[in-house]
Amino acid sequence: MTIRLLDAEVAPPWDPSFDRRTRTARFNRDVDTAVLGLSPYVRAFEPAYWNDPKESLAARYVAPRSRGSARATLPITCGDGYRIISVESGLEYNWAIVIDGLMRPEFMVEQPEPVTFYDIDGVEREHTFDFYVVTSNSRRIFIQVKPLVFVERGSWDLTMKRIASQLREDQADEVLLLTEFDLHPDMIANAKLLRYVRRCPSLAAEDVVLDLLAGPKSTWTINELVAESGLGGVGFVATLRLIDRRSVVVCDEGRIGYDSRISLAPIASLRSQEQN
């Protein structure tokens, strides 16, 4: 059981011409001079509502420390703001970022209320999933995250199928078992990028980007679009915000960057035609 967030994401090929030795860091001993030499502050990167997240809604308390696994908290999108969730491993942390960043569900909570089921011996048991998600199309999903080694040598597949078969219609539509096998580094990188631009306030540059994409040339690279707009880094951020809101789609696989080809999403393209 897997969750498909993007179609066949593939890492970009390694460029053998890249020489790490060309990357050098220079440090100015004169701190005042170094600070004066920094680029001007870009207001587009000012956090909009990141600094005051709501509290976790988890039904089970997650201990902040553990000798056997990692512990972390992170903010996820919650309506017009953010809410804190707690995770109990690095794998859970990465999946939480990918689910929130790429899937952008309507609702997400860690450690939801436990579900009851009968095991193979007919004994009633309880199970608490790692996440409960409601997608943008109202699909309700229970998610269990486990390292692949535990899944292969245990009975997690059978347990998840047994729980899924016994869930009531009002509880969930699907049960997913996720491992690191399904988690590509490009998915994590893209999710982090899109999650970051949510911190930025709405930009007038977003309308400029949409106007260019609605023109005769329907597909642009982000680099071409930013250059044509004359907006520099603000244009890049505006483009990413439109990708995050599904107004713009990425036509290429792999990591999102200046070389990625983009176009208007079908619904955004239809609205543009209606307006014209």
C-alpha positions in Angstrom: 0.0 0.0 0.0 1.5 3.3 -1.1 0.5 6.9 -1.5 1.2 8.5 -4.9 1.8 12.2 -4.5 3.6 12.9 -7.7 3.9 10.8 -10.9 7.3 9.0 -11.3 9.5 11.5 -9.7 13.1 10.9 -10.8 16.3 12.5 -9.5 18.1 14.7 -12.0 21.3 13.1 -13.5 24.5 13.9 -11.9 26.7 16.3 -13.8 30.3 15.0 -13.9 31.5 18.5 -15.0 30.6 20.0 -11.7 33.7 20.5 -9.6 33.2 20.9 -5.9 36.5 22.6 -5.6 35.1 25.6 -7.4 32.8 26.3 -4.4 34.7 28.3 -1.9 33.5 30.3 1.0 35.0 33.8 1.8 34.7 35.3 5.2 35.3 39.0 6.0 37.0 39.6 9.3 35.4 43.0 9.4 31.9 42.3 10.6 30.6 45.8 9.9 31.8 45.7 6.4 30.3 42.2 5.9 26.9 43.3 7.1 26.9 46.4 4.9 27.7 44.2 1.9 24.6 42.0 2.3 21.9 42.3 -0.3 18.8 44.4 0.6 16.1 42.9 2.7 13.4 41.3 0.5 10.0 41.9 2.1 8.5 38.9 0.1 10.2 36.6 2.5 8.6 38.1 5.7 6.6 35.4 7.5 2.9 36.0 7.2 1.5 33.9 10.0 4.2 31.3 10.8 5.1 32.6 14.3 1.9 31.8 16.1 0.9 28.2 15.3 -2.1 26.5 17.0 -1.7 23.6 19.4 -1.6 19.9 18.4 -4.9 18.0 18.2 -3.3 14.6 18.8 -5.4 12.2 20.8 -2.3 10.5 22.3 0.5 12.3 24.0 3.9 12.1 22.3 6.8 12.1 24.8 9.3 14.8 23.8 12.3 12.5 24.5 13.1 8.9 23.7 16.2 6.8 23.8 15.1 4.6 20.9 13.8 7.0 18.3 13.8 10.6 17.2 11.3 13.2 18.4 10.4 16.4 16.6 7.6 19.0 16.1 6.8 20.9 13.0 4.1 23.3 11.8 1.6 22.1 9.1 -0.9 24.1 7.1 -4.2 24.6 9.0 -6.7 26.8 7.3 -5.4 30.4 7.2 -2.6 29.6 9.7 -0.5 26.8 11.1 -0.8 24.0 13.7 1.9 22.1 15.5 2.2 18.3 15.1 4.6 16.0 16.9 6.3 13.0 15.2 8.2 10.1 16.7 10.8 9.4 14.0 12.8 10.9 11.2 10.7 8.9 8.7 7.5 10.3 10.2 8.9 13.8 10.0 9.8 13.4 6.3 6.4 11.9 5.5 4.6 14.7 7.4 6.5 17.3 5.3 5.6 15.5 2.0 2.0 15.0 2.9 1.5 18.6 4.0 3.7 20.1 1.3 2.6 18.1 -1.8 -0.7 16.7 -0.9 -1.9 19.9 1.0 -4.8 18.1 2.7 -7.8 20.0 4.1 -7.1 18.4 7.5 -4.3 16.5 9.0 -3.7 15.3 12.6 -1.1 13.1 14.1 -1.9 10.3 16.6 -5.7 10.4 16.0 -8.3 8.6 18.1 -7.6 4.9 18.2 -9.7 2.4 16.1 -10.8 -1.0 17.3 -10.5 -4.2 15.3 -10.5 -7.9 15.7 -7.2 -9.7 15.2 -6.9 -13.1 13.5 -7.7 -14.9 16.8 -10.9 -12.8 17.2 -9.5 -10.7 20.0 -10.6 -7.1 20.0 -7.7 -4.7 19.9 -7.0 -1.0 19.5 -4.6 0.7 17.1 -3.5 4.3 16.8 -2.4 5.4 13.4 0.4 7.9 12.9 -1.7 10.3 10.8 -5.3 11.0 9.8 -5.8 13.0 6.7 -8.7 14.5 4.8 -7.7 15.3 1.2 -8.9 18.3 -0.9 -11.5 16.0 -2.5 -12.8 14.9 1.0 -11.1 11.5 1.0 -10.4 10.3 4.5 -7.2 8.4 5.0 -5.5 6.7 8.0 -1.8 6.5 7.5 0.7 4.2 9.2 4.5 4.9 8.8 6.9 2.1 9.3 10.5 1.4 8.2 10.6 -1.2 5.4 12.7 -3.6 7.5 9.9 -3.8 10.1 7.2 -4.3 7.4 9.2 -7.1 5.7 9.9 -9.1 8.8 6.5 -8.5 10.5 2.8 -8.7 9.7 2.1 -5.0 9.2 0.6 -5.6 5.7 -1.9 -8.1 7.0 -2.7 -6.0 10.1 -3.4 -2.9 8.0 -5.6 -4.9 5.6 -7.5 -6.4 8.5 -8.1 -3.0 10.1 -9.1 -1.5 6.7 -11.7 -4.3 6.2 -13.3 -3.6 9.6 -13.5 0.2 9.5 -16.9 1.8 9.5 -18.0 4.0 6.6 -18.0 7.0 8.9 -14.3 6.4 9.9 -12.2 6.4 6.8 -12.1 5.6 3.1 -8.6 4.2 2.9 -5.7 2.9 5.0 -2.1 3.5 3.8 1.1 1.8 5.0 4.1 4.0 4.1 7.8 3.2 4.2 11.0 4.9 3.1 10.9 2.9 -0.1 8.1 5.2 -1.3 9.8 8.4 -0.2 12.0 10.0 -2.9 14.5 12.8 -1.9 13.0 15.0 -4.7 9.6 14.7 -3.0 11.0 15.9 0.3 12.9 18.8 -1.4 9.8 20.0 -3.4 7.6 19.7 -0.3 10.0 21.8 1.8 10.2 24.4 -1.0 6.4 24.8 -1.3 5.9 24.7 2.5 8.4 27.6 2.8 6.7 30.0 0.4 3.5 29.6 2.3 5.2 31.8 4.9 5.2 34.7 2.4 2.3 37.1 2.1 0.3 37.4 -1.1 2.3 39.1 -3.9 1.1 41.3 -6.7 3.8 39.5 -8.7 1.5 36.4 -8.8 -0.9 38.3 -11.1 2.0 39.2 -13.4 3.0 35.5 -13.6 -0.6 34.4 -14.3 -0.9 37.0 -17.1 2.3 35.8 -18.8 1.2 32.1 -18.6 -2.2 33.1 -20.1 -0.5 34.6 -23.1 0.3 33.0 -26.5 3.2 31.0 -25.0 1.5 28.6 -22.8 4.6 26.8 -21.4 7.6 28.5 -19.9 10.6 27.6 -17.8 10.5 29.3 -14.5 13.8 31.0 -15.5 12.2 32.4 -18.7 9.2 33.6 -16.8 11.1 35.3 -14.1 13.4 37.0 -16.7 10.4 38.2 -18.7 8.6 39.5 -15.7 11.6 41.5 -14.5 10.7 40.6 -10.9 13.8 38.6 -10.0 13.6 36.5 -6.9 10.1 37.9 -6.1 8.9 36.4 -9.3 10.3 33.0 -8.4 8.6 33.1 -5.0 5.3 34.2 -6.7 5.6 31.3 -9.2 6.1 28.8 -6.4 3.1 30.1 -4.5 1.0 29.6 -7.6 2.3 26.0 -7.9 1.5 25.4 -4.3 -2.1 26.6 -4.8 -2.5 24.4 -7.9 -3.0 27.4 -10.2 0.1 26.5 -12.0 1.4 23.0 -12.8 4.9 21.7 -13.2 5.4 19.8 -16.5 8.7 18.1 -15.6 9.7 15.4 -13.1 12.3 15.8 -10.4 13.1 18.8 -8.3 11.4 22.1 -8.9 13.9 24.8 -9.9 14.5 27.5 -12.5 14.8 25.0 -15.3 11.4 23.5 -14.5 8.7 23.9 -17.3 5.4 25.2 -16.0 1.9 26.0 -17.4 -1.5 27.2 -16.2 -3.5 24.5 -14.5 -6.6 23.5 -16.6 -9.1 25.2 -14.3 -6.9 28.4 -14.2 -6.6 28.4 -18.0 -10.3 28.1 -18.4 -11.0 31.0 -16.1 -8.5 33.1 -18.0 -10.3 32.3 -21.3 -13.6 33.2 -19.8 -12.3 36.6 -18.6 -10.9 37.4 -22.0 
